[in-house]
Amino acid sequence: MFKEIKQTLVKNKEISILMFSYFLILNFWYKKILNDYIFEELLKFENDTFYFIPYLTSLIFKFLKDFLSVEIIAYFTVVIIPILILFITKKVFEFFLSSKLSFLLALLTQSVYNNINLRDLFLSFDKIAVLMESDYLLIFNFPFPSISVLLFLIILYKIINNRKLNTLVQISSITIFSFSFFYINAIDSFFLITAWLVSLFFDLKKLSFKNKVLQIGLGLLILTPGLLYGDVKQIHEYSSINLYNIIIYNLLPLIISALLYFIKRIDLKEVWFKFKIIYAFFFVEIFLNLLVYLKILNIDLLIANRQVLQFPIHMMYYLPLIYFLRRKPFQYNYGIESQKFSLKLSQATYLLFEKSKNFVFYSLIILIFYFNYPRFIL
């Protein structure tokens, strides 16, 4: 992984400068947190907030708390982990989009404060500016979401980059890591296990069906102790469904996808080949919401939405849309896509996402860097 970081930074000087700029911003954050004495506020592990106690995460947390000073842990969680998460998120997004656009969207996923996020900046600038003075970035919280998101992204990257899985040992290692994530964060593991199963059955075509079934058996063997003997906390009040998240991150991308299918004449085989894991994530999230809505599973959706769904899955839902919106318009002779409205819309999105990409890119980078920069550095 570190070798890939070095290669990427050497090849792309523009991204290297932007990554270094963000690294400096994170160091400024560390200085601010050092001055404000809020280290302890970042380090939280409250068992009562989890449906299933994350045993491996608690062990990591306890080990670091016992052997490292709070200041050292804070530097890792404020500087090192966020910069790694940014880079790995960018690498994941690069399987679907260009390097610059992947960096922009990866940076956007991390632009969430503990109490506010980037969209609030457009709704009430004056109030948000005041809130930002006493708030900090959500990704700084340790071990959730910092450690859990970092490990999730590393495993997800290996799953998507499945062409490098050439041996049964390598494949089995991904099975072990994917299913073991249940003990890092049980709810988030639903997404990781789903991604691996989709990749296992549809991408690893050289692997025999027998070996694929054995991989499932290995995964179930890993899950069994947790499912049978795990300490489950029941939250007495069922979490309410977040309509904003459902509309913005579930319904809207699916509706736009359906429209683009007709306007851009999208090949469903291409969608399946390139984006099947992303659409699998859609249905996992919808399924979880249904379980809570039907009171089958009692989990706190607010906590779930502030972990891998925020970093980076909710942004991933829009990657297929951006991919097709950037496509050059084509004059068709028949069908809905040949209509004047479809052509005009296709030309407009191509102009915005492709022809004007540099202007849009740097404008948003400046805005996001401003939003991420800590207030009142002394």
N, C-alpha and C positions, 0 to 999 in steps of 0.2 A: 504493500500500500504506500509506504513512504517513498519507494522507488518511483511509483507512478506520480506522486506529488512532485517530485523533483523533475521528472521528465516533462510534466505539464507546464510547470513554471518556466523551465528553460525554453520550451518551444513557443510559448505564447507570452511575450513580454507585456502586452497590454493587460492580460488577466493577472500577470504577476504583480504589476503595479497596483492594480485594484485590490488584490488579495493583501498586499503589504499595507495598503491604506486602511483596510478593514482591521488588519492586525494591530495597527497603531491605535485605531479607535477602541479596540478591546483593551489595550494597555491603558488608555486614558480612563476607561471604565474601572479598571483595577485600582488605579490611583484614586478615583472618586470613592470607590467602595472602601478603600483603605482609610481615606480621610473621614468617611461617614461612620466607620465602625459597624458595618452591617453584615459582617462575615457570617455570623450565626444565623441570620435571617435567610441566607442562601442555602444553608445546609439543613435540610428537613427530611425526616423519614417518619411519617406518622402511619402506623399500621391500620388505624381505624378508617383510613380513607380508601382502602383497597378491598375489593371483593375477595381476592385470593392473595394471601400474603406472599410477596415476592422474595423467596428465601435467598436466592443467589445475590440479589441486589442488596439485601440486608447484610449479607456477609461481606460484600465489597465495601459497603458504607462503614460497617464496624471496623474492618481492617484499616481503612484509610484514616478514620477518626482516631484510632488507637496509635498509629505509627507515624502519622504526619501532622504537622502543625496546621491550624486552621488557615493561616495565611498561604501555605503551600497548596492546600486543597483548593482554596479560593482562586489562586492563579490558574490552576488547571481548569476549574469550572468556568472562569470568566474569560480566559484567553485561549488556552490550548484546545479544550474541547470544542468551543464554538467555531474556531478556525478550521478544525478537522471536520466538523459537521458540515460547514459551508462547502469545503472542498469535495467531500464524498457525495453530498446532495447534488452538487454540480456534475460529478461523474455519473451519477444515476440518471440525471436529466439528459445528459449527453447521448444516451442511448436513443433518445427521441428527438432532440433538437440540437441546434448549433451550440458551439462552446460559449459564445458571448451571451446568447439568450439563456442558456442554462445557468450561467453565473448570475445573471440578473434575477431570474426566478428563484434560484437558491438563496440569494441574498434577501429576496422579498419574504421567503418563508421564515427567516430568522428575525424579521423586523416586527416583533411582537413584544410589547412590554408585559410585565407581570399583571398589570391591571388594564392596559389599553393596547390597541393595535393600530396598524397603519391606516386602516380605513377610517378610523375615528378622526384622523388628522384632517380629512376633507370635510367632515361634518361640523366640527367646532374647533377651529384652529386655536383661538385664544385660551379656551379651557384646557385643551390638550397640552399646550405649551406649559401651563402651570403644573399639570399633573406629571409631566415628564421630569420636572425638577426633582421630585421626590420618589420617582419610580425607577425600575431597572429592567433589563431585558429578561424575558421569561426563560430563555435558554440557559441563564446562569444558575437556575435552581438545581441543586444537587441532592440526590442522584436522579430525580425526575424533574424535567425531561432530559437533562444533559447526558448522563451515562446510558440510560435506556435507549434514547434516540441514536446515539453514536453507535452502539452495538447493533441496533436494528438496521441502520444504514449500511454498515459493513457487511452484514449477512445478506441484505437485499441486493447489494452491489454484486456479490458473488453469485447470487441466484440469477440475476439478469445477465451477467457475463458468463452464462453457462457453457459457452463454446470451449472454455478452458478446462472444463471438467471432463477429463479423459479416462480416468481410472475409477474403479469401484470404491477405492479408498477415499478419493476426493469427493465422490458423490455421497458416500456414507457420512463424511465429515460435515457436509452441508445439512444432511438430515439431522445429525446430532445437534448441531448449533441451532437449527431452525426450531426443532421441538423443545430443546432446552431453554429457549427464550421464554417459554411458559413460566419458568422460575425467575425470570427477570421482570417480566410484566405480562401477566396472563392474558389480558384483553388485547394488547398489542400483538401477542403471539398468533392470534387468529389470522391476522393479515399476513404475517410472515410464513406461517404454515401453509396458508392458501396459495401464496405466491410460489412456494417450493413445489407443492403438489401439481400446480398448473404447469410449471416448468418441467417437472419430472415426467409427466405423462405426455406432454405435447412437444417438448423441445429435445429431450434426450432420446432421440429415436434409435440410437445404436444400443441403448440399454434394453435388455430383454424384459418382457412383461413379468417374468418370474422375479427378476431382480428388483423391479419396481414395486412389486407386492412385498418383497422382503424389506424394502426401504420403509414402507408404511408400517410393517410389523415392528421395525426398529424404532420408528417414531412413537408408536403406541406404547412400546415398552418403556420409553423415556417418560411419557406422560402419565403412565399408570400410577406410580407412587404419589404424584401430586394430586391426581383425581381421587384416589382412594383415601389418602391420609392427610391431604392438605388442610390447612387451617383457613376455613372460609368465614369471612365476616359478612353478616347480613345487615345491609343498610335498611332500616325500618321504613323510611319514606322513599318510595320509588322516584327515581329521577324523572323530571319532565322532559318531553321531547323538545329539542331546540329547533323550532321551525325555521329560523334564519339559516342554520347549517344545512338543514334538509333542502331548502329552496336553493341556496347559493351553491352548495357543494355537491348536491345529488341531482335534484330535478333540473336545474338550469343547464349544467353540462350535458345531461342526457337529451334535453330538448334541443339544444344547439347542435348536438351531434346528429340528431334525427334530421334537422333542417339542412345541415351541411351534406348529409347523405344524398339529398336530392339536388341541392344547388351546385355542389362540386362533383357530382357523379362519383362518389367514393366507392371503391372496391372493398367489399366486406372481407375478402380474403386478406387484403392488406391490413385492415383494422385488426383482424384476428392475429395475424402474424406479428405485428408490431406492438399492439397495445392490449393484448389479452390480459396481462397481469394487472394493468391499471383498471380495466373494467371489472376484473375479479374483485379488486378492492372496493369498487362501488357497491357490489352486491353483499360483501361482508359487512360494510358499514350499515347498509339498509337492513340487513338481517339482524344486526345487533340492536338497532333502533326498534325493530319489530318485537324482539324478545323482551325489551324493556317496556314497550307500549302494552304488550299483552301480559305483562307482569309474570313472565316466565323466568327471567333473569334480573336480579336486582343489582345493578351497577350504577355508578355515578357517571353519567354521560358527559358532565362538565369536565371532569378530570380526564376522561378519554379524549375529548376534543382538544385538550391542551397538551397532548403528547405527540405520538406519531401522526395523528390525523392533522395536527397543525404543522408538524415538522416531519415529513414533507408531503404526506399523502393528499391532503386537500388541494395542494398546488398541482399534484400529478394528474388530478382529474381534468385539468385544463390543458395538459400537454398535447393530447390528440387534437383538440380544437385549434390550438396555435399552429400545430404541424400542418393541418389542412388549410387554415386561413392564410398561411404564407404561400400556398401553392399558386403558381402563375395561372391567371384566368385563361380559359380555352373556349372558343366559339363552337358550341355544339349545334347540330342541325335539327334536333328533335328533343322532346322531353322538357320537364320543368327547368332543367339547367340551361336550356337554350333560350329561355325567356329574357326579355330586356332587364327585368328586375334582378334576376339571378346573376346576369353578367355584370351589371353595375355594382352589385354587392360584392361579387368576387373581385372586381377591379379595385374597389375601395379597401377591402381587407388586405389585398396584395400590396397596395400602396402603403398602408399603415404598418404592416408586419414585416415587409421585405424592403421596399424601396426607401422607406423613411426609418429603417431600423436603427441607423446610427444616431439620428436625432432623438428618437424615442429612448434608445438605450442610455445615452448620456444624461438626458433630462431626468429619467427615473433614477439613475445611479446617484445623481446629485441630491435628489429628494430623499432617497433611502439613506444615504450617508448622513444627511442632516438629521433625519429622524433617529438614526442609531447613535449619533454623537451624544455623549453625556453632557448634562447641563452643569454649569458652575464648577468647572475644573479649577482647583486652586494650585 
